[in-house]
């Protein structure tokens, strides 16, 4: 396959279907549609404006906004002007925003919908020119509509080059400072072109965008798959309207993360208790009607491709959704190769694995058990960090830092992170991920973190689910202790868990316990609960944080 570069692909759809809708944006409950022709018009005007503001091809321009039509339009405009996009997380701390802007050398930033714009403005220096998208946001020197009105559309079509730097995606980082992943036009094109061909995505599909576009998974799975498939994308207006927006759009392709799949499940179980749901689903005709009603209530009755990624999802949760006729396909990828990795194709799902490599991707397991990847989609390197680049890219292979196993059919099973493996005081090594996956099967568990470095036995910190917080503590405690006893009976002696510690405060991005991509920061949790762990009673396996 000869990949069209992103601007070529955009121009392809502009010629093929100029008056078909690409982007759908809700504003105050009203849907505003943008055709490919309208996107082209606005993108060309913005490209002209950016060049008039003094931007020079190759310079970096930041994007700080929740998902919206103008985010996509800005991305196309930056490519038209030969500029490099630097997306920022809408939930990022001001000091991290300041670091990325300085590290990338951004002189211009496009700002849009944000929960707390004034707080985030503290991370943007006065020397950086702000352009405000047409939503309530922070003060800016230029507003979208008047800026575009003052500039004529950029003329002509710039020829993108395969090896030109298209975007720098900064990893959220579970430890240390964010690293800037440099992605070429060809890397991003290859991902979009081959994924849409493999999955049969086309103009009749419908996407729904709500997870951060600064994350490689949403950028690849939604923006670039819609761009290469020519399919429309609808955006969520707000957290408050999420459920109604999803029901209104009824996407055919839907991507989410395990934590949100769990929330959807909890929403169903709040209306229909688990035992009753199971009983009703077992009744032949009634069960099928009920499952269809639940799918429709979620807004997923048309979904033919359902994806879970960014973190491990329990097989129990996948099986629960299967009972409803929703076959979620788990995938695996990293920012360093634009999330183009392994995937359980619809109809070929193997539970407990993240699927087989996508076309053009080679996967190898080295002698230490680490997963190595090689493909056209690999990053050019980490921006301004040759040392980290040399450590991660060796002999053409990306060293992922993840451990895994390949079965005889090429399905990949993730067994943990190389750096997450810890050694107990007895000198035994423990991989936390598989054990955490077993604990997370409980409906009472929202998140879990296994730790045990220099302890006699591992212990598990548990954030309780919203459903658990509505139950009597005695019932939750008894259920968890029963599950613990059963799990310990299956584990090796050195893996057996001494304590379950039920924490009071949820782990969030705001309190630093999670990254903006919803991964737990183990080092933060270890430090946060160090005093509590040091004083755990020896013969009390279940401990509630006071």
TIZAZA-405478 format. One record per residue (C-alpha): x, y, z; residue number from 1. Coordinates in steps of 0.05 Angstrom, whole numbers, plus 32768, in hexadecimal, padded with zeros to 4 digits. Layout:
TIZAZA-405478
{{X; Y; Z}; NUM}
...
END
This chain:
TIZAZA-405478
{{8000; 8000; 8000}; 1}
{{801A; 8045; 7FED}; 2}
{{8005; 8073; 8026}; 3}
{{7FE9; 80B8; 8017}; 4}
{{8007; 80E9; 8048}; 5}
{{7FD4; 810C; 8075}; 6}
{{7FCA; 814B; 804B}; 7}
{{7FC4; 811F; 800C}; 8}
{{7F8F; 80F6; 802F}; 9}
{{7F6A; 8134; 8046}; 10}
{{7F6B; 814F; 7FFE}; 11}
{{7F52; 810B; 7FE5}; 12}
{{7F13; 8110; 800F}; 13}
{{7F0C; 815A; 7FFF}; 14}
{{7F08; 8147; 7FB5}; 15}
{{7EDE; 8108; 7FC0}; 16}
{{7EAA; 8122; 7FF1}; 17}
{{7EB3; 816E; 7FFC}; 18}
{{7E6C; 8179; 8016}; 19}
{{7E68; 813C; 8044}; 20}
{{7E6F; 814A; 808E}; 21}
{{7EB1; 8138; 80AE}; 22}
{{7EAB; 815A; 80F3}; 23}
{{7E6E; 8161; 8120}; 24}
{{7E74; 8191; 815B}; 25}
{{7E3E; 819B; 8191}; 26}
{{7E38; 81E1; 81AE}; 27}
{{7E03; 81EE; 81E3}; 28}
{{7DDF; 81AF; 81CC}; 29}
{{7DDE; 81C3; 8183}; 30}
{{7E06; 819B; 8150}; 31}
{{7E32; 81C3; 8120}; 32}
{{7E4C; 819D; 80E3}; 33}
{{7E8C; 81A9; 80BC}; 34}
{{7E93; 818D; 8076}; 35}
{{7ED6; 817B; 8058}; 36}
{{7ED1; 81BB; 802F}; 37}
{{7EC4; 81E6; 806D}; 38}
{{7EFD; 81C6; 8093}; 39}
{{7F2B; 81D5; 8058}; 40}
{{7F14; 821E; 8057}; 41}
{{7F1F; 8229; 80A1}; 42}
{{7F61; 8202; 80A3}; 43}
{{7F7D; 822B; 8069}; 44}
{{7F69; 826D; 808B}; 45}
{{7F89; 8256; 80CC}; 46}
{{7FC8; 8241; 80A7}; 47}
{{7FCD; 8286; 8087}; 48}
{{7FC3; 82A7; 80CB}; 49}
{{7FFA; 827D; 80EC}; 50}
{{802B; 828F; 80B5}; 51}
{{8017; 82D8; 80BB}; 52}
{{8025; 82D5; 8106}; 53}
{{806D; 82C3; 80F5}; 54}
{{806C; 8277; 80FA}; 55}
{{80A0; 8256; 80CD}; 56}
{{809B; 8210; 80B0}; 57}
{{80B7; 81DD; 80E1}; 58}
{{80A6; 8205; 811F}; 59}
{{807D; 81E6; 8157}; 60}
{{8037; 81FE; 8168}; 61}
{{8012; 81E5; 81A6}; 62}
{{7FCA; 81CE; 81AB}; 63}
{{7FA7; 81D2; 81F0}; 64}
{{7F5E; 81C0; 81EB}; 65}
{{7F2B; 818B; 81F8}; 66}
{{7F13; 8165; 81BB}; 67}
{{7EED; 8191; 8189}; 68}
{{7EE7; 819C; 813E}; 69}
{{7F18; 81D6; 8142}; 70}
{{7F4E; 81A7; 815D}; 71}
{{7F4B; 817E; 811C}; 72}
{{7F47; 81BE; 80F2}; 73}
{{7F84; 81D9; 8116}; 74}
{{7FAB; 8199; 810A}; 75}
{{7F9C; 819C; 80BF}; 76}
{{7FAF; 81E7; 80BE}; 77}
{{7FF1; 81DA; 80E0}; 78}
{{8002; 81A5; 80AC}; 79}
{{7FEE; 81D5; 8074}; 80}
{{801E; 8209; 8090}; 81}
{{8056; 81D6; 809A}; 82}
{{8054; 81DE; 80E6}; 83}
{{805C; 81A8; 811B}; 84}
{{8022; 819B; 814B}; 85}
{{8031; 8193; 8195}; 86}
{{7FF1; 817B; 81B8}; 87}
{{7FEA; 8187; 8203}; 88}
{{7FBD; 8162; 8233}; 89}
{{7F81; 818B; 824A}; 90}
{{7F8B; 816E; 8291}; 91}
{{7FD6; 817C; 8293}; 92}
{{7FF2; 81A3; 82CD}; 93}
{{8008; 81EB; 82BD}; 94}
{{8051; 81DB; 82CD}; 95}
{{8051; 81A1; 829C}; 96}
{{8032; 81CE; 8266}; 97}
{{8069; 8200; 8273}; 98}
{{809D; 81CA; 826D}; 99}
{{8082; 81AF; 822A}; 100}
{{807A; 81F5; 820C}; 101}
{{80C2; 8207; 821F}; 102}
{{80DF; 81C4; 820A}; 103}
{{80BC; 81C5; 81C6}; 104}
{{80CA; 820F; 81BB}; 105}
{{8082; 8221; 81AC}; 106}
{{8074; 826A; 819B}; 107}
{{802A; 8261; 818C}; 108}
{{7FF4; 8239; 81B0}; 109}
{{7FAC; 822B; 819B}; 110}
{{7F7F; 8226; 81D8}; 111}
{{7F37; 820D; 81DD}; 112}
{{7F05; 81EB; 820A}; 113}
{{7F24; 81DF; 824F}; 114}
{{7F0A; 81D0; 8295}; 115}
{{7F35; 8203; 82B8}; 116}
{{7F54; 8231; 8283}; 117}
{{7F6C; 8266; 82B4}; 118}
{{7F94; 8232; 82DB}; 119}
{{7FB4; 8217; 829C}; 120}
{{7FC3; 825D; 8283}; 121}
{{7FF8; 8260; 82BA}; 122}
{{8022; 822F; 8293}; 123}
{{8022; 825A; 8253}; 124}
{{8057; 8290; 8252}; 125}
{{8046; 82D7; 823C}; 126}
{{8075; 82D0; 8200}; 127}
{{8049; 8299; 81E2}; 128}
{{8012; 82B2; 81B3}; 129}
{{7FCD; 8295; 81C3}; 130}
{{7F96; 8287; 8191}; 131}
{{7F53; 8276; 81B0}; 132}
{{7F24; 8244; 8190}; 133}
{{7EDB; 825B; 8191}; 134}
{{7ECA; 8242; 81D7}; 135}
{{7ECF; 8260; 821D}; 136}
{{7F19; 825B; 822C}; 137}
{{7F54; 8284; 8246}; 138}
{{7F64; 82CB; 822F}; 139}
{{7F86; 82CB; 81EB}; 140}
{{7FA4; 82FD; 81BB}; 141}
{{7F7B; 82E1; 8181}; 142}
{{7F36; 82C1; 817D}; 143}
{{7F26; 828C; 8149}; 144}
{{7EEF; 82AE; 8120}; 145}
{{7F0E; 82F3; 8119}; 146}
{{7F54; 82D6; 810B}; 147}
{{7F39; 82AA; 80D3}; 148}
{{7F0E; 82E3; 80B7}; 149}
{{7F4C; 830F; 80B1}; 150}
{{7F74; 82DD; 8087}; 151}
{{7F66; 82C1; 8042}; 152}
{{7F6D; 8276; 8039}; 153}
{{7FB3; 825C; 802C}; 154}
{{7FBB; 824F; 7FE2}; 155}
{{7FD8; 8210; 7FC3}; 156}
{{7FE8; 81CC; 7FE0}; 157}
{{8028; 81C1; 8007}; 158}
{{804B; 817F; 7FF6}; 159}
{{8056; 815A; 8037}; 160}
{{8094; 812F; 803B}; 161}
{{8092; 80E8; 8059}; 162}
{{80CA; 80F6; 808B}; 163}
{{80B4; 813C; 80A1}; 164}
{{80A4; 8145; 80EA}; 165}
{{8059; 814A; 80F1}; 166}
{{804C; 8149; 813B}; 167}
{{806F; 8144; 817F}; 168}
{{8045; 811C; 81B1}; 169}
{{805D; 8124; 81F8}; 170}
{{8054; 80E6; 8222}; 171}
{{802F; 80F3; 8263}; 172}
{{8065; 80CD; 8289}; 173}
{{8057; 80A1; 82C5}; 174}
{{809B; 80B7; 82DE}; 175}
{{80C7; 80F3; 82CD}; 176}
{{80BD; 8129; 829A}; 177}
{{8095; 8120; 825A}; 178}
{{80BB; 8109; 821D}; 179}
{{80AB; 8126; 81D8}; 180}
{{809E; 80EE; 81A6}; 181}
{{80AD; 8106; 815F}; 182}
{{807E; 80E8; 812B}; 183}
{{8088; 80F0; 80E0}; 184}
{{8053; 80FA; 80AB}; 185}
{{805F; 80B4; 8091}; 186}
{{805A; 8093; 80D6}; 187}
{{8016; 80B3; 80E2}; 188}
{{7FFF; 80A6; 809A}; 189}
{{8013; 805C; 809D}; 190}
{{7FEB; 8052; 80DD}; 191}
{{7FAC; 8072; 80C2}; 192}
{{7FB0; 8052; 807D}; 193}
{{7FBD; 800B; 8094}; 194}
{{7F8D; 800C; 80D0}; 195}
{{7F52; 8024; 80A6}; 196}
{{7F61; 7FF1; 8070}; 197}
{{7F68; 7FB8; 80A3}; 198}
{{7F27; 7FCA; 80C7}; 199}
{{7EFF; 7FDF; 808A}; 200}
{{7EF2; 8026; 80A4}; 201}
{{7ED2; 8054; 8071}; 202}
{{7EA4; 8090; 8067}; 203}
{{7E67; 806B; 8082}; 204}
{{7E87; 8063; 80C6}; 205}
{{7E7D; 8093; 8100}; 206}
{{7EB1; 80A6; 8135}; 207}
{{7EA7; 80C6; 8179}; 208}
{{7EE0; 80EF; 8197}; 209}
{{7EE6; 80FD; 81E1}; 210}
{{7F29; 80E1; 81FB}; 211}
{{7F64; 8112; 81FA}; 212}
{{7F7E; 811E; 81B3}; 213}
{{7FC2; 812B; 81D2}; 214}
{{7FC4; 80DF; 81DE}; 215}
{{7FDE; 80B6; 81A4}; 216}
{{7FA5; 8083; 81A8}; 217}
{{7F6D; 80B7; 819D}; 218}
{{7F96; 80DB; 8168}; 219}
{{7FA2; 809B; 8142}; 220}
{{7F61; 8075; 814D}; 221}
{{7F32; 80B0; 8144}; 222}
{{7F53; 80EA; 8120}; 223}
{{7F7F; 80C4; 80EF}; 224}
{{7F50; 808A; 80E4}; 225}
{{7F18; 80BB; 80D4}; 226}
{{7F47; 80E2; 80A7}; 227}
{{7F5E; 80A4; 8081}; 228}
{{7F19; 8083; 8081}; 229}
{{7EF3; 80C2; 806E}; 230}
{{7EC3; 80B7; 80A7}; 231}
{{7EA0; 80ED; 80D0}; 232}
{{7EB4; 80FD; 8118}; 233}
{{7E86; 8118; 814E}; 234}
{{7EA1; 8139; 818D}; 235}
{{7E86; 8138; 81D3}; 236}
{{7E70; 817B; 81ED}; 237}
{{7E7F; 8170; 8237}; 238}
{{7E82; 813A; 826D}; 239}
{{7E3B; 814B; 827F}; 240}
{{7E22; 813D; 8239}; 241}
{{7E4F; 8101; 822B}; 242}
{{7E19; 80CC; 8231}; 243}
{{7DE4; 80F2; 8209}; 244}
{{7E17; 8106; 81D3}; 245}
{{7E2C; 80BD; 81CC}; 246}
{{7DE4; 80A5; 81C7}; 247}
{{7DD6; 80DB; 8193}; 248}
{{7E12; 80C9; 8167}; 249}
{{7E11; 807D; 816E}; 250}
{{7E58; 8073; 8152}; 251}
{{7E6D; 8036; 812A}; 252}
{{7EB4; 803B; 8144}; 253}
{{7EBE; 8049; 818E}; 254}
{{7EFE; 804C; 81B7}; 255}
{{7F01; 804E; 8203}; 256}
{{7F2F; 803D; 823D}; 257}
{{7F24; 8007; 8272}; 258}
{{7F11; 8038; 82A9}; 259}
{{7ED8; 8054; 827E}; 260}
{{7EC1; 800F; 8267}; 261}
{{7EBB; 7FFF; 82B1}; 262}
{{7E93; 803F; 82BC}; 263}
{{7E63; 802C; 8284}; 264}
{{7E5A; 7FE8; 82A5}; 265}
{{7E4C; 8008; 82E8}; 266}
{{7E18; 8035; 82C9}; 267}
{{7DF3; 7FF8; 82AE}; 268}
{{7DF8; 7FD2; 82F0}; 269}
{{7DDD; 800E; 8317}; 270}
{{7D9C; 8006; 82F0}; 271}
{{7D9C; 7FBB; 82ED}; 272}
{{7DC1; 7F92; 8323}; 273}
{{7DF3; 7F5F; 8309}; 274}
{{7DCD; 7F21; 831F}; 275}
{{7D8C; 7F38; 8300}; 276}
{{7DB0; 7F4D; 82C0}; 277}
{{7DD1; 7F09; 82B9}; 278}
{{7D8F; 7EE5; 82C4}; 279}
{{7D6A; 7F0F; 8290}; 280}
{{7DA2; 7F08; 825C}; 281}
{{7D9B; 7EBD; 8263}; 282}
{{7D53; 7EBE; 824B}; 283}
{{7D57; 7EB3; 81FF}; 284}
{{7D2B; 7EE8; 81DF}; 285}
{{7D27; 7F18; 821A}; 286}
{{7D73; 7F16; 8223}; 287}
{{7D7F; 7F2C; 81DB}; 288}
{{7D4D; 7F65; 81E1}; 289}
{{7D6B; 7F7C; 8223}; 290}
{{7DB2; 7F7B; 8207}; 291}
{{7D9B; 7FA4; 81CB}; 292}
{{7D79; 7FD6; 81F9}; 293}
{{7DB9; 7FDD; 8223}; 294}
{{7DE3; 7FE7; 81E5}; 295}
{{7DB3; 801C; 81CC}; 296}
{{7DB3; 803D; 8211}; 297}
{{7DFF; 8042; 820F}; 298}
{{7DFE; 805D; 81C8}; 299}
{{7E25; 8021; 81AE}; 300}
{{7DF0; 7FFC; 8188}; 301}
{{7E10; 800C; 8145}; 302}
{{7E58; 8001; 815B}; 303}
{{7E7C; 7FCD; 8132}; 304}
{{7EC2; 7FDD; 814B}; 305}
{{7ECA; 7FE5; 8197}; 306}
{{7F10; 7FF2; 81B0}; 307}
{{7F30; 7FF2; 81F5}; 308}
{{7F77; 800B; 81FE}; 309}
{{7FA9; 8035; 8226}; 310}
{{7FA7; 8004; 8261}; 311}
{{7F97; 7FBB; 826E}; 312}
{{7F4D; 7FA7; 8272}; 313}
{{7F35; 7F6A; 8299}; 314}
{{7F1C; 7F2D; 8273}; 315}
{{7EE0; 7F2D; 82A2}; 316}
{{7ECB; 7F71; 828A}; 317}
{{7ED4; 7F5D; 8241}; 318}
{{7EA9; 7F1F; 824D}; 319}
{{7E73; 7F49; 826E}; 320}
{{7E6E; 7F75; 8231}; 321}
{{7E6C; 7F38; 8204}; 322}
{{7E2D; 7F23; 8227}; 323}
{{7E0E; 7F64; 820F}; 324}
{{7E25; 7F59; 81C7}; 325}
{{7E5E; 7F8C; 81CD}; 326}
{{7E9F; 7F6B; 81B8}; 327}
{{7ED6; 7F99; 81D0}; 328}
{{7F19; 7F91; 81AD}; 329}
{{7F56; 7F9E; 81D8}; 330}
{{7F93; 7FBD; 81B8}; 331}
{{7FD9; 7FD1; 81CA}; 332}
{{8004; 800B; 81B3}; 333}
{{8032; 8043; 81C9}; 334}
{{803D; 808C; 81B9}; 335}
{{8081; 8079; 819E}; 336}
{{8062; 8056; 8161}; 337}
{{8022; 8080; 815D}; 338}
{{7FFA; 8049; 8181}; 339}
{{7FFD; 801D; 8143}; 340}
{{8008; 7FDA; 8165}; 341}
{{7FE3; 7F99; 8173}; 342}
{{7F98; 7F93; 816F}; 343}
{{7F62; 7F5E; 8179}; 344}
{{7F3C; 7F64; 8138}; 345}
{{7EEF; 7F5F; 813C}; 346}
{{7EDC; 7F16; 8138}; 347}
{{7F23; 7F00; 8148}; 348}
{{7F27; 7F14; 8191}; 349}
{{7F52; 7EE9; 81BF}; 350}
{{7F43; 7EFD; 8208}; 351}
{{7F80; 7F0B; 8233}; 352}
{{7FA8; 7F24; 81F8}; 353}
{{7FAE; 7F67; 81D4}; 354}
{{7FA8; 7F45; 8190}; 355}
{{7FD7; 7F3C; 8155}; 356}
{{8005; 7F70; 8135}; 357}
{{7FE6; 7FA0; 8103}; 358}
{{7FFE; 7F9C; 80BB}; 359}
{{8046; 7FB3; 80B3}; 360}
{{8057; 7FAC; 80FD}; 361}
{{808B; 7F7A; 8115}; 362}
{{8089; 7F62; 815D}; 363}
{{80C2; 7F3E; 8180}; 364}
{{80CD; 7F27; 81C8}; 365}
{{8116; 7F2D; 81DD}; 366}
{{813A; 7EFF; 820D}; 367}
{{8125; 7F28; 824A}; 368}
{{80DB; 7F23; 8235}; 369}
{{80D7; 7F6C; 821E}; 370}
{{80AA; 7F7C; 81E3}; 371}
{{80CE; 7F9B; 81A7}; 372}
{{80AB; 7FBC; 816C}; 373}
{{80C0; 7FD0; 8126}; 374}
{{8098; 7FF4; 80F1}; 375}
{{8094; 8032; 80C5}; 376}
{{806C; 8053; 80FD}; 377}
{{80A6; 8057; 812F}; 378}
{{80B7; 809C; 8149}; 379}
{{80F1; 80C3; 812E}; 380}
{{8109; 80C9; 8176}; 381}
{{80FD; 80F1; 81B5}; 382}
{{8101; 813C; 81A8}; 383}
{{8142; 8159; 81C2}; 384}
{{8154; 8119; 81E6}; 385}
{{8185; 80EE; 81BF}; 386}
{{8198; 80C5; 81FC}; 387}
{{8151; 80AD; 8209}; 388}
{{8148; 80A2; 81BE}; 389}
{{8186; 8075; 81BB}; 390}
{{816D; 804D; 81F8}; 391}
{{8128; 8042; 81DA}; 392}
{{8138; 8039; 818F}; 393}
{{816E; 8005; 8185}; 394}
{{817E; 7FE3; 8142}; 395}
{{813C; 7FFA; 8125}; 396}
{{8113; 7FDC; 815E}; 397}
{{80E9; 8002; 8191}; 398}
{{80F6; 7FE7; 81D7}; 399}
{{80B1; 7FF0; 81F6}; 400}
{{80C1; 7FE4; 823F}; 401}
{{8087; 7FB3; 8241}; 402}
{{808E; 7F69; 824C}; 403}
{{8065; 7F38; 8224}; 404}
{{805B; 7EF4; 8203}; 405}
{{8047; 7EE1; 81BC}; 406}
{{801D; 7EA2; 81B2}; 407}
{{8021; 7E73; 8177}; 408}
{{7FEE; 7E9C; 8150}; 409}
{{8012; 7EDE; 815B}; 410}
{{7FE4; 7EFA; 8191}; 411}
{{8009; 7F25; 81C4}; 412}
{{7FFE; 7F20; 820E}; 413}
{{8018; 7F59; 823A}; 414}
{{8036; 7F3F; 827B}; 415}
{{804D; 7F81; 829A}; 416}
{{807D; 7FBB; 8296}; 417}
{{80C7; 7FAF; 829B}; 418}
{{80CF; 7FE8; 82CD}; 419}
{{8091; 7FD4; 82F5}; 420}
{{80AD; 7F91; 830A}; 421}
{{80C4; 7F96; 8352}; 422}
{{80EF; 7F6C; 8381}; 423}
{{80D5; 7F59; 83C7}; 424}
{{8102; 7F58; 8404}; 425}
{{8109; 7F0C; 83F9}; 426}
{{812B; 7F1A; 83B6}; 427}
{{80F0; 7F02; 838C}; 428}
{{80D8; 7F28; 834E}; 429}
{{808E; 7F37; 8345}; 430}
{{806B; 7F51; 8305}; 431}
{{802F; 7F7A; 831E}; 432}
{{8005; 7F7F; 82DE}; 433}
{{7FE8; 7F38; 82DB}; 434}
{{7FD7; 7F39; 8326}; 435}
{{7FB8; 7F7E; 8321}; 436}
{{7F8E; 7F64; 82E7}; 437}
{{7F72; 7F2C; 8313}; 438}
{{7F62; 7F5C; 834C}; 439}
{{7F40; 7F8D; 831C}; 440}
{{7F0D; 7F58; 8308}; 441}
{{7EE6; 7F6B; 8347}; 442}
{{7EAC; 7F9B; 833D}; 443}
{{7EC3; 7FBD; 837E}; 444}
{{7F06; 7FD1; 8360}; 445}
{{7F0F; 8010; 8337}; 446}
{{7F5B; 800F; 8335}; 447}
{{7F92; 7FE6; 8355}; 448}
{{7FDD; 7FEE; 835F}; 449}
{{8007; 7FB4; 8376}; 450}
{{8048; 7FC5; 8399}; 451}
{{807B; 7FA0; 83C2}; 452}
{{80C1; 7FB9; 83B5}; 453}
{{80EA; 7FA6; 83F2}; 454}
{{80AD; 7F8A; 8416}; 455}
{{80A6; 7F42; 842D}; 456}
{{8068; 7F38; 8402}; 457}
{{8043; 7F63; 83CF}; 458}
{{8007; 7F8D; 83E3}; 459}
{{7FD0; 7FAD; 83BA}; 460}
{{7FB7; 7FF4; 83BE}; 461}
{{7F6E; 7FF7; 83A7}; 462}
{{7F43; 8032; 8393}; 463}
{{7EFB; 801B; 839B}; 464}
{{7EC9; 8022; 8363}; 465}
{{7E8D; 8051; 8369}; 466}
{{7E61; 8012; 8370}; 467}
{{7E8B; 7FFA; 83AC}; 468}
{{7E84; 803E; 83CF}; 469}
{{7E38; 8034; 83CE}; 470}
{{7E3D; 7FF1; 83F2}; 471}
{{7E47; 7FE1; 843C}; 472}
{{7E91; 7FDF; 844C}; 473}
{{7E88; 7F9A; 846D}; 474}
{{7E6D; 7F7C; 842C}; 475}
{{7EA3; 7F9B; 8400}; 476}
{{7EDA; 7F85; 8431}; 477}
{{7EBF; 7F3E; 8435}; 478}
{{7EBB; 7F37; 83E9}; 479}
{{7F02; 7F52; 83DF}; 480}
{{7F1F; 7F24; 8415}; 481}
{{7EFD; 7EE8; 83F5}; 482}
{{7F19; 7EFC; 83B1}; 483}
{{7F5E; 7F06; 83D0}; 484}
{{7F5E; 7EC1; 83EF}; 485}
{{7F4B; 7EA1; 83AC}; 486}
{{7F80; 7ECA; 8386}; 487}
{{7FB8; 7EBA; 83B8}; 488}
{{7FA7; 7E70; 83AF}; 489}
{{7FBA; 7E77; 8365}; 490}
{{7FF8; 7EA1; 836E}; 491}
{{8040; 7E8B; 837A}; 492}
{{8055; 7E92; 83C3}; 493}
{{8080; 7ED0; 83B6}; 494}
{{8046; 7EF2; 8390}; 495}
{{8011; 7EE9; 83C6}; 496}
{{7FF2; 7F29; 83DF}; 497}
{{7FF9; 7F3A; 8429}; 498}
{{7FC9; 7F75; 842B}; 499}
{{7F92; 7F98; 8405}; 500}
{{7F94; 7FE2; 8416}; 501}
{{7F54; 8006; 8404}; 502}
{{7F64; 8050; 83FA}; 503}
{{7F33; 8088; 8408}; 504}
{{7F45; 80BC; 83D3}; 505}
{{7F3C; 80AC; 8389}; 506}
{{7F7A; 80AD; 835E}; 507}
{{7F74; 80E5; 832C}; 508}
{{7F9D; 8110; 82FC}; 509}
{{7F92; 814C; 8329}; 510}
{{7FB1; 812C; 8366}; 511}
{{7FEB; 8112; 833E}; 512}
{{7FDB; 80C8; 8347}; 513}
{{7FCB; 80BE; 82FD}; 514}
{{7FE7; 80D6; 82BB}; 515}
{{7FB9; 80FD; 828B}; 516}
{{7FB2; 80BB; 8265}; 517}
{{7F96; 809A; 82A3}; 518}
{{7FD1; 806F; 82B6}; 519}
{{7FE3; 8068; 8300}; 520}
{{8025; 8088; 8317}; 521}
{{8042; 8050; 8340}; 522}
{{807A; 807A; 835D}; 523}
{{8048; 80AF; 8375}; 524}
{{801C; 807A; 8396}; 525}
{{8057; 8059; 83B8}; 526}
{{806D; 809B; 83D5}; 527}
{{8026; 80B1; 83E6}; 528}
{{8016; 8072; 840E}; 529}
{{805B; 8062; 8429}; 530}
{{804A; 8074; 8471}; 531}
{{8009; 804B; 846F}; 532}
{{802D; 800F; 8451}; 533}
{{8063; 8012; 8486}; 534}
{{8030; 800C; 84BE}; 535}
{{8003; 7FD5; 84A3}; 536}
{{7FEC; 7FA2; 84D8}; 537}
{{800B; 7F5E; 84CB}; 538}
{{7FCE; 7F32; 84D3}; 539}
{{7F99; 7F5F; 84B4}; 540}
{{7F96; 7F53; 8468}; 541}
{{7F62; 7F89; 845B}; 542}
{{7F71; 7FD1; 846F}; 543}
{{7F45; 800E; 8464}; 544}
{{7F6B; 804F; 845F}; 545}
{{7F53; 807E; 8496}; 546}
END
